[in-house]
Each structure stands twice: as structure tokens, then as C-alpha cells.
Amino acid sequence: MNMDIFLTNNLTNKKEQFVPRDKKRVGMYVCGPTVYDDPHIGNARPLIIFDILFKILRSKFSSVIYVRNITDIDDKIIKASQEQKVSTKQLTEKVTKDFLEDCKFLNCDNPTHQPKATENINLMIEMISKLIKKGYAYENNNHVYFEVKKFSDYGKLSNKKLEDLIAGSRVEISENKKNSEDFVLWKPSINDEPSWNSPWGKGRPGWHLECSAMSKKFLGDEFDIHGGGIDLIFPHHENEIAQSRCANDTKVFANYWVHNAFITMSNEKMAKSQGNILKIKNFRNKMSGQIIRLALMSAHYKQPLDWNDKLLDDCENTLDKWYRMYDENLKKIKVSEEILRPLFEDLNTPGYIANLHSLYEKATKGKNKELFISACQFIGLLNESPKQWQDFKKSRLSINESEIENMIKLRNKARENKEYKEADRIRNELLDKGILIEDKDGRTLWKFK
């Protein structure tokens, strides 16, 4: 069976069949982190979603180029470095290192290219020069701005009129602009802020321009898929489209625009202002990355995902069950498109998880254990050995093995003495500590809950 991939395209507000520009080379660009602070769980959602899309595309096409940038020059970075009294280089190198460790923790495949903004400043200067020459941008007082009203398609991605977009957003006020909606392409650096020489004086690029220059470098003037969080639609992605299409003289920039929804906590958006930010690195020493990964797949990417302890407990219990079926000696097999069908249907991860549960039930009856394991591994689960998983479970215990054995002896003694209430109390205490016990063939066995 030759199954098609369908994606919800925010440019058309429709679910569409994915038809690449060139079947031999599929291109995808996803906005990566601005490395001013350690990534949080909200940032992890696009990491997982676009990792899954990368896997699906590779299962179908021979060459897939996945580009995810690192924004290492930006106003937020400068502000954070000043507050922490470190150089922007020290800050961005530390946060980038943490980000890459988070990606590994979450078992995400490496993108094909991971360019840094600071390594591509010349390309950005080149693009700005083009926009000025073509009459889409203007310089004033060492600042360069894109003149929004010169681009008639502005607002098509957000499906809004220009006036509505401006009214509903925080537009930067500046006396250097011709119009309030114009956005910055280049700005001067002051004092000891990072700077590069340009025809408009020493300065640095605007954030929106960075992605336009880096996507062009690796994917060309037009490419297949552009992804990111839903919060990037306006102004970031709207501005990318405007400057790229005008600089490159194209009718399109990316053909498919895919955005994931927010993560909420108690149904409130995760945000610094709410004081409910959970950093990925804080989970590294107390949880398996697979639990986080499965939790982030538990809702469809277009739906908000509420983050809570019950979700994490459920995902841990599911993985615990699946690990009992995992046998490292079984060979990995190709997963059919029929099993992958939910993922082909607009990355329906809950539907795919339902398939995994069904495959697990069959595997418990001795059918296709290899298929169950391979289907889990396709989506980045069961990536640790059973021993690593058991070691993780042991590390969570508030009790050691000799204490467990001792409590089992006390329980068995209570049972011999027909002190059943005491025996039940010990069983429940072990259960509270994450240990299940089972009486079998005259012996008491224990395992992790």
C-alpha cells in the first residue's frame, strides 16, 4: 500500500495531502530556540512533534533535509547576559549545550542542519541590501525597516487584516519608522553589545530576518514545510513570508505551515508571567525522557495539552507495562504504513498510541512481539535497554532491595500467624513505595509498580 501524508496547513486552514516540490528532496524548516534561557516543557512539544514528522517523511522519501536553527543573537539574549553579568557568548554556549542535552534526553534525532544565527550574518546583510534595492525596506538613523504595506499578501498566514494584526499585537514603537506596523531588519548596537559591520553601521539583525536567511541557505527560495509553535504565526512567520518573498521574487515561501498548540498547566498557558515554567533539564535527574516524550504525544499536536502529575504517572505506568514485553534479542523489523496510518493522517499521535496498545495486547498472546517493539521504537520509545529502565525505576524508590525483602519476610510471618490485617498493611506500605508483590508457587515475588 502506498499511503499519502496529510497535514493541516495553516496557510489555507485546511488539512491537505502533502505533495513535495521534489520527491527526491523534501525540505523542512522549524524555528529552534532563542538561547537566552534553558528550554521548558512548552519548548519540548515542537521538538517531539517535528521529530515525529521527520521520521514519517524519512519513511516515505529518500532524502529529507530538516533544518532547525539556533537564535544566538537577540534582544532577549543581550538583556539576560547583562542581568547575569556574563558575555552573550558565555550565555548562548551554555544554554545551547543544555538545549542539545535536552534533545538527547527526549530521544530526538538530530536535524540535518542546525545553523546558528551568528554564523550567517553576511547572508542577512545581503538579504537586507536586496530588500532596500527593491524598494521594500528603508534605512533611517542606522536602523533598517521592512515597509509592510508594500507587501499586499501580508496577513494571509494569520488570516487577518493588517489593522487587526497591529491592534492585537505589541508593535514596537519607534520614531525611526515610517509606519507603526513596519518591522526591524537591522538595528544599531550600543556600548559593548555584540555588533557586526554593515552598510548601515555597526549593529545586528532583527530576529525575523535570521530565519529567512538560514532557510534560504539550506533549502532555497521556496521549500516544502515550515513549522513551529502556534505563538510564532504572528508576527514572526508572517514577517518571514513578507521579507523572503520580496527578497527572492517568489509567489510562495513555504508550501505547508504546521504549528503545534500550547501546553497548559491547570488549563492556564505556561508562561513566565504565570510563574508556571517547568524546565526540561529539571526532569533529567528524576525521570526518564521517554515518559516526557510519551506525555507530549498524548494529545494531538493541534490541541492544547494540559500538563499534570496524573498524565506523567499514566505514561510511566504504560511504559512500565511495555518494558515487560521488551526483548533486546528480537530483531527490528520495518513498520508497515498500515500501522503508521494515524501518523500519516496529520500526525495523529493519540491514534498511533492506541495502535501500540493494540499491538501490545497481541504481543502478550505471543503474536508479533517484534512488530510491537519496532512500532514503539519508530516513534522514539523503548530506546533504553530493560536494565536501564529498571535502574531508573530503582532510583525512584524510597526503599532498597534488602528492606523490601525484609518487609516481605515480616508479611509472610504475619500471614503464618493469621494476622491478616498486619499482612495487608505491609503489602499496602510496599505498594505506596512503588512495589507490587505476588504470591506464586509458595514464594513471594516483587516487582516495580
N, C-alpha and C positions, 0 to 999 in steps of 0.2 A: 504494500500500500504506500502511495506517495501522498503524504498529508501536507496541507498548506499551513503556514503560520498566520495567525490573526492577531492584530494588535489594536488597541484603542489609540487612535491618532488624534491628539488634541488640536491639531491644525484644522481638522474637518469635523471634530466632535463626533466621530463615528468609529465603530470597530471595522477595520479593513483588513483584507488579505495583504500580507507582506510580500511585495514584489520588489526585489532588489534592482538597483540600476544596472548591476553587472553580476550575474550569478557566480562568476569566478572570484569576485572580490566584494564582500559585504563590509560596509564601514559603519561604525557606531561610535559616537562621542558622548561621554557622560561627564557632567560637571563634577569635579572632585572637590576636596576640602580646601577651605582657606585656612592655612595652618597658623592660626593665632591662638588656638586653644585645643585641648585634647578632644577628639570626636566623642559625641554622645550617642545614645541608642537611636535617636532620631536620624543621625547621620548613617547609622548602620543599615537602615532599611534600604536605601538605594544601592548600597554596596551589595547586599544579598540579591535584590530584585534584578539588577543588571548583570550580576554574576550568573544568575539562572538564565537570563536571556542570552548571554554569551554562550552558555553551554548548549542551549537549544539551537542557536544559529550554527554553531560548530557541528552539531549532529546532522545538519542538513546541507551546509555549504562547505566547500573545500578550503576557502580562505576567508577568515573573518578578522578584520582589523578593529580592535577595541581600544579606544583612546580615552584615558581618564586623567585629567590634568591635576596639577597641584598649584594652587594660587599661593605664591610665596612673596608677593608684594601687594599690599593693600592698606587702606587707612586703618582697618582694624588691627592689622599686624603692627603697624607703627605705634598705635595707641597702646597695645598690650606690651610691646617691648619697652616703651617709656615707663609704664606703670611698674613693670618687673625689674627695671634698671638693667636690662641686658640688651645686646645688639639684636637687630632684626634677624641677622644670620644665625645667631645662637638660638633664638626663639624658634625660627622656622625649621632649623635642623632637628631640634629636639621634638617638636610636635610632629614633623614628618616621620621621624623614626617611630614615634608612638603610633601614628596612624598606620604605618606599614605592619607593625606588630599586631594591631587590632585586626587588620585584613587577614593576617595569617591565623590568628585566634579564631576568626569566623570562618576559616577554611574557604576563602575566596581565591579563585585563580587570579594570577597576575594579568593585568591588561597587556595588550600587545605593546603599547607605548604609554609612558607616564611622564609627560613633559612638565617641566617647571616653568612658570611664567618668566622668571628672571633669566632663563636661558634663551628666551626668544624675543627679547626687547627689540632687536633690529627689525624683525618681521612686523612688529606692532607699529614701529615708526614708519615703515614702508606703507602699511595699510592706511595710516592716518594721512600721509602725504597724498596718497591716491584719492582719498575722500575729499581733501581740500581742493585738489586739482579738478575734480569732477563737480565741485560746487555743492557737495553735501555737508561739508564741515567748514568751520571758520575759526580763526585764531583771534584771541583778544587777551592782551595783557599776560602773555606766556601760557594761557590756557587754550586748549582746542576743544570745541564742542561739535557734536553732530546736530544738524538742524532737522529736527523731527518732521516738520511739516513738508519737507522736500521729498519725503518717502510716503507715497499715497497709501501703501498697504499697512501702515503702522497700526497695530491694534488687532490684526487678524487672528493672531495666535490666542490672545486673551478674549477674543470675540467681543471687544468693547470699542466704543468711540474714544477718540483721543481725549476729549474733555472729561469723560467719565474716568478714564485711567488716571489722569492728572489729579482729579478731585479726590480719588480714593487712595492715593499713594503719597509717600513722603518725598516730594520733589525737592531736590537740593536748591536752595535759594542762593543766587549769586548775581552780583551786578555785572559780571563779565558776560552773562548770557544775553542773547537777543530775545529769546522766549523762555518762559519758565520750564517748558517740557524738554528743552534741549539737554542732552546728557554729555558728560565729560569723556573725552578720548585721551587727553593728556593734561597733566596739571604740574605746576612747578613744585619743586621740593624746597622746604625751608630748613635753615640751620643745618643740622647733621643728619637729616632724613636721607634714606637711600635715594640716589639720583643717577640718571644716565643723560649723556649729551644728546641733544636733538636739535632740529632746525628751529624749535620754539624755546630754546633754552634748556637748562638742566631741570630734569623732572622725572616723572614716572607715568606709566599708562593708567587709564581707567580700567576698572575691573571687567566691564562688559567686553572691552576690546580684546582682552587677553585670550578669551576662549575662541573668538573669531579667528585670531591669528594662528593659534595652535591647531584648531580643527582643519584649517586650510593647509597647514604644513603636512599633516599626516593623511588627510582624507580628500583633499582637493576642494574646489569651489562649491561643489554640490556632493552630498553624500546621503546615506540611507536613513539612519536613526540618530536622533538626538534625545538624550534622556536626562533626568534629574528630578529633584523634589518638586512638588506642586507649587511651593513658595517661590520658585525661580521663574515661573511663567512670565510674570511682570514684576520688575522691569527687565530682569537680566536676559531672558530668552527673547523677549520682544526686541530688545536693543541689539542683541546678536544678529537677529534676522535682518534688521534695518541696515546695520553697518556692513554686514557681509554681502548682502545682495547688491548694495550700492557700490561697494568697492570692487566687487567681482563681476558686475554686469550680468547677474543671473536672475531668472524668474523664481527660483527656489533656493533655499539654503540646505535644509534637511527635509526629506520627504515625510518622515514619520516622527512625531513628537510624543514621547512617552513620559508620563510623570507619575510618581508614587505619592500617595496621600500621607498625611501626618501620623505620628504616633501621639497618643494622648495618655494622660495618667489621670484616673478617675474622671475620664471624659473631658479633661482640660488639655489644651495644646501644650506640649512640652516646650518650655521656653525659659531663658534665664530670668526674665521678669517674674515668672511664676515661682521661681526657686525650685523647680522640679526637674533639673537636668541630671541625668544619670550617665556618667561617662563609661565608655566601653571598657577602658582599662581597669576600672574598679571591679569588674566582674571576673577579670582574668585569673585572680588567685583563689576565687571561691566558687567558680562554676566552669563547667565545660562549655566551650564555644559552640558546641553542637546544640545545646539547649537554647542558647540565644538565637542560633540560626533557625531552628525549627519554630521557635516562637514568632520570629519575624516573617515566617512563611504561613502562619496560621490564618491570616486574613488575606483576602485578595488585595493586590497592591493598590488598587484604586479606592479601597475603603479605608477609613481611619482604623488604626489598631490600638486598642486600649491595653496598656502595659500594666500588669499586676502580678502579684505573687502566685495566684492560682494558675495563671497562664504558664508561668515557669515551672510550677510543680507538675502540671499536666504533661508538659513537654518532657520533663525529666523522667516521669513515670513511663511515658511512651517509649523513650529511648532505652530505658532500663529493660523493658519487655523485648524490644527489638534486638538488644545486645545478647539476650539469651539465645537468639537464633543465629547469631553471627559466628561463622566458622571461617577463619583466615585461610584454611587449606582449600576451600572451594574456589574454582576458577571464576574470574569475572567474565560475564557474558554481555553481549550487546542488548540494550533495552529497545524493544520494538516501538514504533511510532504509535501503535495502538495503546500501549501502556502510557506513553508520553502525551497522549491526546489532550489532557487538561492543560498542559503547559503550552501546547501549540495553540490552544484556544485562549489567547490573551493572558498567558501566564497565570492560569488558574491554579495556584499552589494549594489551596484547600482541597480542590478536586484531586490533585495528584497525591496529597497525603491520604485521602480516602482510598485511592488505589493501593498505596503502600500498606494500609491496614488490611485490605482485602488479600493482598499477596502474602502478608504475614500469616493470616488465618490459614491459607492454603499450605504455607511452609510448615506450620505446626502439624499438619497432617502428612508431612513428608513429601509434599509436591513443590518442585521448583524453588528450592531454598536459594540456589544460585541467582535466580531471577529476582527474588526479594532483596537480596544483599546488593546486587548490581543496581537495582532501581533506587535503593537508598543512596548508594554512592554516587549515582548520576547527579543527584541534587545536592551533593556535598555533605551527606550524613554517613554515619558509621566509618568515619575517616580515621578513627583511632583503633588500636587493637582492643580486644576484650579485656586484656590485662590493664591497659591504660585506663579504660572505663572503670574497672573495678578499683584501681588505685585512686581514681578521682572520688569514687563513692566512699572508699575507706577514709579519705582525707576529710570528708564531711562529717564523719562520725564523732559523737561526743563520748565515745566508749571504745576501748581497744579490744582485740580479739580474746585476750585472756579473761577480761571482765565479762565478755559475752558468754564464754564457756562456763565461767563460774556461776553466772546467773541461771544458765540452763541447768546446771547441777542442782542449784537451790530449788528450781522449779520442779525438777524430777523428784527431788526428795519430798517436796510438799505434796506432790501427786501420790507418792507411795503412802504418805501419811493421811491421805484423803482430805488434805487441806486445800480444797479446790479453789477457794476464794484467793488464797495466797498465790497459788499456781497461776491463776488468771491475772492477778496483779503484776506478777513478774513478766508474763507474756506481754501485757499492755505497756509495761515500762520499756521493754525491749522494742516494741513497736514504735513508741514515742521517740526512741533513739535511732529509728530507721532500720530496725532488724526484724525480719519475719522469721518465725520458727515453724517447723513442720515435723510432726511425729511420724516416722516411717520405718517399718520393719524393725521395731524395737529400739530405734535410735532417734535422737532429736537432731535434725539438720537446721542450719540457719543460712539465711541469705539476705542481701540488701533489699529493702522495700522498693 
